[in-house]
Amino acid sequence: MIFHLFFLTITISKRRYTVENIRSERNQQRIKEELLYKRAQYVQTRRFF
């Protein structure tokens, strides 16, 4: 019974987590891509000079 309650709370929290994190994960992905792009540009400029 305790395990069942635990499982229920986990599933509910997971659902809420997914709903909230779809946006935040997209934002994080965009931020990561921007950071990688900037880093690549920086490395290219460093290599160029």
PDB file of N, H, CA, C and O in Angstrom:
ATOM      1  N   MET A   1       0.837  -1.203   0.000  1.00  0.00           N
ATOM      2  CA  MET A   1       0.000   0.000   0.000  1.00  0.00           C
ATOM      3  C   MET A   1       0.875   1.258   0.000  1.00  0.00           C
ATOM      4  O   MET A   1       0.635   2.186  -0.772  1.00  0.00           O
ATOM      5  N   ILE A   2       1.882   1.283   0.863  1.00  0.00           N
ATOM      6  H   ILE A   2       2.078   0.529   1.491  1.00  0.00           H
ATOM      7  CA  ILE A   2       2.791   2.432   0.911  1.00  0.00           C
ATOM      8  C   ILE A   2       3.519   2.566  -0.429  1.00  0.00           C
ATOM      9  O   ILE A   2       3.691   3.666  -0.952  1.00  0.00           O
ATOM     10  N   PHE A   3       3.938   1.427  -0.967  1.00  0.00           N
ATOM     11  H   PHE A   3       3.798   0.532  -0.542  1.00  0.00           H
ATOM     12  CA  PHE A   3       4.626   1.427  -2.255  1.00  0.00           C
ATOM     13  C   PHE A   3       3.714   1.993  -3.340  1.00  0.00           C
ATOM     14  O   PHE A   3       4.153   2.765  -4.193  1.00  0.00           O
ATOM     15  N   HIS A   4       2.426   1.596  -3.297  1.00  0.00           N
ATOM     16  H   HIS A   4       2.070   0.969  -2.604  1.00  0.00           H
ATOM     17  CA  HIS A   4       1.469   2.070  -4.293  1.00  0.00           C
ATOM     18  C   HIS A   4       1.328   3.595  -4.208  1.00  0.00           C
ATOM     19  O   HIS A   4       1.315   4.285  -5.227  1.00  0.00           O
ATOM     20  N   LEU A   5       1.223   4.103  -2.987  1.00  0.00           N
ATOM     21  H   LEU A   5       1.233   3.543  -2.159  1.00  0.00           H
ATOM     22  CA  LEU A   5       1.124   5.555  -2.801  1.00  0.00           C
ATOM     23  C   LEU A   5       2.378   6.252  -3.332  1.00  0.00           C
ATOM     24  O   LEU A   5       2.301   7.283  -4.001  1.00  0.00           O
ATOM     25  N   PHE A   6       3.513   5.673  -3.021  1.00  0.00           N
ATOM     26  H   PHE A   6       3.575   4.836  -2.477  1.00  0.00           H
ATOM     27  CA  PHE A   6       4.789   6.206  -3.484  1.00  0.00           C
ATOM     28  C   PHE A   6       4.822   6.264  -5.012  1.00  0.00           C
ATOM     29  O   PHE A   6       5.219   7.269  -5.601  1.00  0.00           O
ATOM     30  N   PHE A   7       4.394   5.159  -5.642  1.00  0.00           N
ATOM     31  H   PHE A   7       4.072   4.343  -5.164  1.00  0.00           H
ATOM     32  CA  PHE A   7       4.376   5.073  -7.101  1.00  0.00           C
ATOM     33  C   PHE A   7       3.448   6.136  -7.686  1.00  0.00           C
ATOM     34  O   PHE A   7       3.778   6.790  -8.675  1.00  0.00           O
ATOM     35  N   LEU A   8       2.277   6.296  -7.053  1.00  0.00           N
ATOM     36  H   LEU A   8       2.009   5.765  -6.249  1.00  0.00           H
ATOM     37  CA  LEU A   8       1.310   7.298  -7.526  1.00  0.00           C
ATOM     38  C   LEU A   8       1.916   8.699  -7.468  1.00  0.00           C
ATOM     39  O   LEU A   8       1.822   9.463  -8.429  1.00  0.00           O
ATOM     40  N   THR A   9       2.527   9.026  -6.354  1.00  0.00           N
ATOM     41  H   THR A   9       2.603   8.405  -5.574  1.00  0.00           H
ATOM     42  CA  THR A   9       3.130  10.356  -6.221  1.00  0.00           C
ATOM     43  C   THR A   9       4.238  10.543  -7.257  1.00  0.00           C
ATOM     44  O   THR A   9       4.385  11.625  -7.825  1.00  0.00           O
ATOM     45  N   ILE A  10       5.012   9.495  -7.498  1.00  0.00           N
ATOM     46  H   ILE A  10       4.893   8.616  -7.036  1.00  0.00           H
ATOM     47  CA  ILE A  10       6.096   9.577  -8.488  1.00  0.00           C
ATOM     48  C   ILE A  10       5.524   9.850  -9.872  1.00  0.00           C
ATOM     49  O   ILE A  10       6.017  10.711 -10.601  1.00  0.00           O
ATOM     50  N   THR A  11       4.463   9.098 -10.229  1.00  0.00           N
ATOM     51  H   THR A  11       4.062   8.399  -9.637  1.00  0.00           H
ATOM     52  CA  THR A  11       3.883   9.289 -11.566  1.00  0.00           C
ATOM     53  C   THR A  11       3.308  10.697 -11.705  1.00  0.00           C
ATOM     54  O   THR A  11       3.484  11.341 -12.740  1.00  0.00           O
ATOM     55  N   ILE A  12       2.624  11.174 -10.667  1.00  0.00           N
ATOM     56  H   ILE A  12       2.482  10.651  -9.827  1.00  0.00           H
ATOM     57  CA  ILE A  12       2.033  12.518 -10.719  1.00  0.00           C
ATOM     58  C   ILE A  12       3.130  13.566 -10.852  1.00  0.00           C
ATOM     59  O   ILE A  12       3.032  14.476 -11.675  1.00  0.00           O
ATOM     60  N   SER A  13       4.163  13.435 -10.047  1.00  0.00           N
ATOM     61  H   SER A  13       4.242  12.696  -9.378  1.00  0.00           H
ATOM     62  CA  SER A  13       5.269  14.391 -10.104  1.00  0.00           C
ATOM     63  C   SER A  13       5.966  14.312 -11.463  1.00  0.00           C
ATOM     64  O   SER A  13       6.394  15.331 -12.005  1.00  0.00           O
ATOM     65  N   LYS A  14       6.079  13.102 -12.010  1.00  0.00           N
ATOM     66  H   LYS A  14       5.731  12.274 -11.570  1.00  0.00           H
ATOM     67  CA  LYS A  14       6.701  12.944 -13.327  1.00  0.00           C
ATOM     68  C   LYS A  14       5.888  13.666 -14.391  1.00  0.00           C
ATOM     69  O   LYS A  14       6.438  14.336 -15.266  1.00  0.00           O
ATOM     70  N   ARG A  15       4.555  13.518 -14.302  1.00  0.00           N
ATOM     71  H   ARG A  15       4.108  12.974 -13.591  1.00  0.00           H
ATOM     72  CA  ARG A  15       3.709  14.166 -15.300  1.00  0.00           C
ATOM     73  C   ARG A  15       3.883  15.682 -15.220  1.00  0.00           C
ATOM     74  O   ARG A  15       4.066  16.353 -16.236  1.00  0.00           O
ATOM     75  N   ARG A  16       3.824  16.208 -14.000  1.00  0.00           N
ATOM     76  H   ARG A  16       3.675  15.663 -13.175  1.00  0.00           H
ATOM     77  CA  ARG A  16       4.003  17.647 -13.814  1.00  0.00           C
ATOM     78  C   ARG A  16       5.395  18.049 -14.307  1.00  0.00           C
ATOM     79  O   ARG A  16       5.564  19.076 -14.963  1.00  0.00           O
ATOM     80  N   TYR A  17       6.375  17.226 -13.980  1.00  0.00           N
ATOM     81  H   TYR A  17       6.237  16.391 -13.447  1.00  0.00           H
ATOM     82  CA  TYR A  17       7.764  17.472 -14.374  1.00  0.00           C
ATOM     83  C   TYR A  17       7.881  17.561 -15.891  1.00  0.00           C
ATOM     84  O   TYR A  17       8.518  18.470 -16.424  1.00  0.00           O
ATOM     85  N   THR A  18       7.253  16.598 -16.585  1.00  0.00           N
ATOM     86  H   THR A  18       6.736  15.860 -16.153  1.00  0.00           H
ATOM     87  CA  THR A  18       7.336  16.610 -18.045  1.00  0.00           C
ATOM     88  C   THR A  18       6.652  17.851 -18.601  1.00  0.00           C
ATOM     89  O   THR A  18       7.177  18.507 -19.501  1.00  0.00           O
ATOM     90  N   VAL A  19       5.464  18.174 -18.056  1.00  0.00           N
ATOM     91  H   VAL A  19       5.038  17.641 -17.325  1.00  0.00           H
ATOM     92  CA  VAL A  19       4.731  19.347 -18.554  1.00  0.00           C
ATOM     93  C   VAL A  19       5.567  20.607 -18.388  1.00  0.00           C
ATOM     94  O   VAL A  19       5.633  21.435 -19.297  1.00  0.00           O
ATOM     95  N   GLU A  20       6.202  20.756 -17.235  1.00  0.00           N
ATOM     96  H   GLU A  20       6.148  20.084 -16.496  1.00  0.00           H
ATOM     97  CA  GLU A  20       6.997  21.964 -17.004  1.00  0.00           C
ATOM     98  C   GLU A  20       8.313  21.912 -17.776  1.00  0.00           C
ATOM     99  O   GLU A  20       8.795  22.937 -18.258  1.00  0.00           O
ATOM    100  N   ASN A  21       8.886  20.729 -17.891  1.00  0.00           N
ATOM    101  H   ASN A  21       8.495  19.896 -17.500  1.00  0.00           H
ATOM    102  CA  ASN A  21      10.243  20.634 -18.430  1.00  0.00           C
ATOM    103  C   ASN A  21      10.320  20.583 -19.942  1.00  0.00           C
ATOM    104  O   ASN A  21      11.403  20.727 -20.509  1.00  0.00           O
ATOM    105  N   ILE A  22       9.182  20.378 -20.613  1.00  0.00           N
ATOM    106  H   ILE A  22       8.302  20.261 -20.152  1.00  0.00           H
ATOM    107  CA  ILE A  22       9.241  20.395 -22.076  1.00  0.00           C
ATOM    108  C   ILE A  22       9.719  21.768 -22.538  1.00  0.00           C
ATOM    109  O   ILE A  22      10.568  21.876 -23.422  1.00  0.00           O
ATOM    110  N   ARG A  23       9.159  22.820 -21.925  1.00  0.00           N
ATOM    111  H   ARG A  23       8.469  22.732 -21.206  1.00  0.00           H
ATOM    112  CA  ARG A  23       9.577  24.185 -22.287  1.00  0.00           C
ATOM    113  C   ARG A  23      11.009  24.435 -21.831  1.00  0.00           C
ATOM    114  O   ARG A  23      11.848  24.889 -22.608  1.00  0.00           O
ATOM    115  N   SER A  24      11.278  24.135 -20.568  1.00  0.00           N
ATOM    116  H   SER A  24      10.596  23.766 -19.937  1.00  0.00           H
ATOM    117  CA  SER A  24      12.598  24.432 -20.016  1.00  0.00           C
ATOM    118  C   SER A  24      13.678  23.636 -20.748  1.00  0.00           C
ATOM    119  O   SER A  24      14.785  24.133 -20.959  1.00  0.00           O
ATOM    120  N   GLU A  25      13.354  22.392 -21.137  1.00  0.00           N
ATOM    121  H   GLU A  25      12.455  21.988 -20.966  1.00  0.00           H
ATOM    122  CA  GLU A  25      14.345  21.597 -21.859  1.00  0.00           C
ATOM    123  C   GLU A  25      14.606  22.198 -23.233  1.00  0.00           C
ATOM    124  O   GLU A  25      15.743  22.219 -23.704  1.00  0.00           O
ATOM    125  N   ARG A  26      13.546  22.686 -23.875  1.00  0.00           N
ATOM    126  H   ARG A  26      12.622  22.669 -23.493  1.00  0.00           H
ATOM    127  CA  ARG A  26      13.742  23.345 -25.165  1.00  0.00           C
ATOM    128  C   ARG A  26      14.648  24.555 -24.995  1.00  0.00           C
ATOM    129  O   ARG A  26      15.573  24.770 -25.779  1.00  0.00           O
ATOM    130  N   ASN A  27      14.367  25.347 -23.955  1.00  0.00           N
ATOM    131  H   ASN A  27      13.616  25.172 -23.318  1.00  0.00           H
ATOM    132  CA  ASN A  27      15.196  26.528 -23.692  1.00  0.00           C
ATOM    133  C   ASN A  27      16.638  26.125 -23.423  1.00  0.00           C
ATOM    134  O   ASN A  27      17.567  26.753 -23.931  1.00  0.00           O
ATOM    135  N   GLN A  28      16.827  25.075 -22.623  1.00  0.00           N
ATOM    136  H   GLN A  28      16.073  24.564 -22.211  1.00  0.00           H
ATOM    137  CA  GLN A  28      18.184  24.606 -22.317  1.00  0.00           C
ATOM    138  C   GLN A  28      18.886  24.149 -23.587  1.00  0.00           C
ATOM    139  O   GLN A  28      20.075  24.403 -23.775  1.00  0.00           O
ATOM    140  N   GLN A  29      18.133  23.466 -24.468  1.00  0.00           N
ATOM    141  H   GLN A  29      17.166  23.259 -24.315  1.00  0.00           H
ATOM    142  CA  GLN A  29      18.724  22.991 -25.716  1.00  0.00           C
ATOM    143  C   GLN A  29      19.177  24.181 -26.560  1.00  0.00           C
ATOM    144  O   GLN A  29      20.264  24.174 -27.136  1.00  0.00           O
ATOM    145  N   ARG A  30      18.319  25.205 -26.621  1.00  0.00           N
ATOM    146  H   ARG A  30      17.435  25.211 -26.153  1.00  0.00           H
ATOM    147  CA  ARG A  30      18.667  26.397 -27.397  1.00  0.00           C
ATOM    148  C   ARG A  30      19.902  27.059 -26.806  1.00  0.00           C
ATOM    149  O   ARG A  30      20.806  27.472 -27.531  1.00  0.00           O
ATOM    150  N   ILE A  31      19.931  27.157 -25.473  1.00  0.00           N
ATOM    151  H   ILE A  31      19.196  26.821 -24.883  1.00  0.00           H
ATOM    152  CA  ILE A  31      21.077  27.780 -24.802  1.00  0.00           C
ATOM    153  C   ILE A  31      22.346  26.984 -25.083  1.00  0.00           C
ATOM    154  O   ILE A  31      23.399  27.557 -25.361  1.00  0.00           O
ATOM    155  N   LYS A  32      22.236  25.655 -25.008  1.00  0.00           N
ATOM    156  H   LYS A  32      21.380  25.190 -24.782  1.00  0.00           H
ATOM    157  CA  LYS A  32      23.404  24.806 -25.273  1.00  0.00           C
ATOM    158  C   LYS A  32      23.890  25.000 -26.698  1.00  0.00           C
ATOM    159  O   LYS A  32      25.092  25.108 -26.940  1.00  0.00           O
ATOM    160  N   GLU A  33      22.951  25.044 -27.650  1.00  0.00           N
ATOM    161  H   GLU A  33      21.975  24.956 -27.454  1.00  0.00           H
ATOM    162  CA  GLU A  33      23.343  25.218 -29.048  1.00  0.00           C
ATOM    163  C   GLU A  33      24.025  26.563 -29.245  1.00  0.00           C
ATOM    164  O   GLU A  33      25.036  26.663 -29.941  1.00  0.00           O
ATOM    165  N   GLU A  34      23.453  27.611 -28.617  1.00  0.00           N
ATOM    166  H   GLU A  34      22.631  27.529 -28.052  1.00  0.00           H
ATOM    167  CA  GLU A  34      24.064  28.937 -28.732  1.00  0.00           C
ATOM    168  C   GLU A  34      25.465  28.944 -28.143  1.00  0.00           C
ATOM    169  O   GLU A  34      26.393  29.515 -28.716  1.00  0.00           O
ATOM    170  N   LEU A  35      25.607  28.289 -26.969  1.00  0.00           N
ATOM    171  H   LEU A  35      24.853  27.825 -26.503  1.00  0.00           H
ATOM    172  CA  LEU A  35      26.923  28.241 -26.327  1.00  0.00           C
ATOM    173  C   LEU A  35      27.924  27.505 -27.208  1.00  0.00           C
ATOM    174  O   LEU A  35      29.057  27.954 -27.381  1.00  0.00           O
ATOM    175  N   LEU A  36      27.497  26.362 -27.769  1.00  0.00           N
ATOM    176  H   LEU A  36      26.577  25.997 -27.628  1.00  0.00           H
ATOM    177  CA  LEU A  36      28.396  25.597 -28.629  1.00  0.00           C
ATOM    178  C   LEU A  36      28.775  26.415 -29.860  1.00  0.00           C
ATOM    179  O   LEU A  36      29.930  26.415 -30.286  1.00  0.00           O
ATOM    180  N   TYR A  37      27.788  27.114 -30.428  1.00  0.00           N
ATOM    181  H   TYR A  37      26.849  27.114 -30.082  1.00  0.00           H
ATOM    182  CA  TYR A  37      28.044  27.934 -31.610  1.00  0.00           C
ATOM    183  C   TYR A  37      29.047  29.038 -31.292  1.00  0.00           C
ATOM    184  O   TYR A  37      29.995  29.270 -32.043  1.00  0.00           O
ATOM    185  N   LYS A  38      28.819  29.724 -30.151  1.00  0.00           N
ATOM    186  H   LYS A  38      28.049  29.536 -29.541  1.00  0.00           H
ATOM    187  CA  LYS A  38      29.733  30.791 -29.751  1.00  0.00           C
ATOM    188  C   LYS A  38      31.125  30.240 -29.495  1.00  0.00           C
ATOM    189  O   LYS A  38      32.128  30.845 -29.874  1.00  0.00           O
ATOM    190  N   ARG A  39      31.171  29.069 -28.837  1.00  0.00           N
ATOM    191  H   ARG A  39      30.356  28.578 -28.529  1.00  0.00           H
ATOM    192  CA  ARG A  39      32.470  28.466 -28.548  1.00  0.00           C
ATOM    193  C   ARG A  39      33.180  28.113 -29.850  1.00  0.00           C
ATOM    194  O   ARG A  39      34.386  28.317 -29.984  1.00  0.00           O
ATOM    195  N   ALA A  40      32.421  27.580 -30.812  1.00  0.00           N
ATOM    196  H   ALA A  40      31.441  27.414 -30.704  1.00  0.00           H
ATOM    197  CA  ALA A  40      33.014  27.213 -32.096  1.00  0.00           C
ATOM    198  C   ALA A  40      33.538  28.463 -32.798  1.00  0.00           C
ATOM    199  O   ALA A  40      34.640  28.455 -33.347  1.00  0.00           O
ATOM    200  N   GLN A  41      32.747  29.537 -32.780  1.00  0.00           N
ATOM    201  H   GLN A  41      31.851  29.543 -32.335  1.00  0.00           H
ATOM    202  CA  GLN A  41      33.197  30.790 -33.386  1.00  0.00           C
ATOM    203  C   GLN A  41      34.466  31.281 -32.709  1.00  0.00           C
ATOM    204  O   GLN A  41      35.417  31.697 -33.371  1.00  0.00           O
ATOM    205  N   TYR A  42      34.471  31.228 -31.372  1.00  0.00           N
ATOM    206  H   TYR A  42      33.699  30.890 -30.834  1.00  0.00           H
ATOM    207  CA  TYR A  42      35.624  31.680 -30.602  1.00  0.00           C
ATOM    208  C   TYR A  42      36.861  30.874 -30.975  1.00  0.00           C
ATOM    209  O   TYR A  42      37.937  31.434 -31.188  1.00  0.00           O
ATOM    210  N   VAL A  43      36.699  29.555 -31.052  1.00  0.00           N
ATOM    211  H   VAL A  43      35.825  29.101 -30.879  1.00  0.00           H
ATOM    212  CA  VAL A  43      37.834  28.691 -31.396  1.00  0.00           C
ATOM    213  C   VAL A  43      38.317  29.004 -32.805  1.00  0.00           C
ATOM    214  O   VAL A  43      39.521  29.046 -33.056  1.00  0.00           O
ATOM    215  N   GLN A  44      37.379  29.224 -33.728  1.00  0.00           N
ATOM    216  H   GLN A  44      36.401  29.190 -33.524  1.00  0.00           H
ATOM    217  CA  GLN A  44      37.772  29.535 -35.102  1.00  0.00           C
ATOM    218  C   GLN A  44      38.543  30.847 -35.153  1.00  0.00           C
ATOM    219  O   GLN A  44      39.558  30.948 -35.842  1.00  0.00           O
ATOM    220  N   THR A  45      38.060  31.855 -34.421  1.00  0.00           N
ATOM    221  H   THR A  45      37.235  31.772 -33.861  1.00  0.00           H
ATOM    222  CA  THR A  45      38.752  33.142 -34.432  1.00  0.00           C
ATOM    223  C   THR A  45      40.134  33.003 -33.803  1.00  0.00           C
ATOM    224  O   THR A  45      41.106  33.583 -34.286  1.00  0.00           O
ATOM    225  N   ARG A  46      40.212  32.229 -32.723  1.00  0.00           N
ATOM    226  H   ARG A  46      39.423  31.758 -32.330  1.00  0.00           H
ATOM    227  CA  ARG A  46      41.509  32.013 -32.068  1.00  0.00           C
ATOM    228  C   ARG A  46      42.467  31.309 -33.024  1.00  0.00           C
ATOM    229  O   ARG A  46      43.650  31.643 -33.091  1.00  0.00           O
ATOM    230  N   ARG A  47      41.945  30.333 -33.762  1.00  0.00           N
ATOM    231  H   ARG A  47      40.984  30.062 -33.708  1.00  0.00           H
ATOM    232  CA  ARG A  47      42.782  29.587 -34.690  1.00  0.00           C
ATOM    233  C   ARG A  47      43.195  30.498 -35.853  1.00  0.00           C
ATOM    234  O   ARG A  47      44.307  30.404 -36.373  1.00  0.00           O
ATOM    235  N   PHE A  48      42.274  31.374 -36.243  1.00  0.00           N
ATOM    236  H   PHE A  48      41.371  31.450 -35.820  1.00  0.00           H
ATOM    237  CA  PHE A  48      42.536  32.256 -37.373  1.00  0.00           C
ATOM    238  C   PHE A  48      43.690  33.202 -37.069  1.00  0.00           C
ATOM    239  O   PHE A  48      44.552  33.421 -37.920  1.00  0.00           O
ATOM    240  N   PHE A  49      43.714  33.763 -35.864  1.00  0.00           N
ATOM    241  H   PHE A  49      43.014  33.585 -35.173  1.00  0.00           H
ATOM    242  CA  PHE A  49      44.767  34.713 -35.505  1.00  0.00           C
ATOM    243  C   PHE A  49      46.062  34.021 -35.155  1.00  0.00           C
ATOM    244  O   PHE A  49      47.048  34.683 -34.830  1.00  0.00           O
TER     245      PHE A  49
END
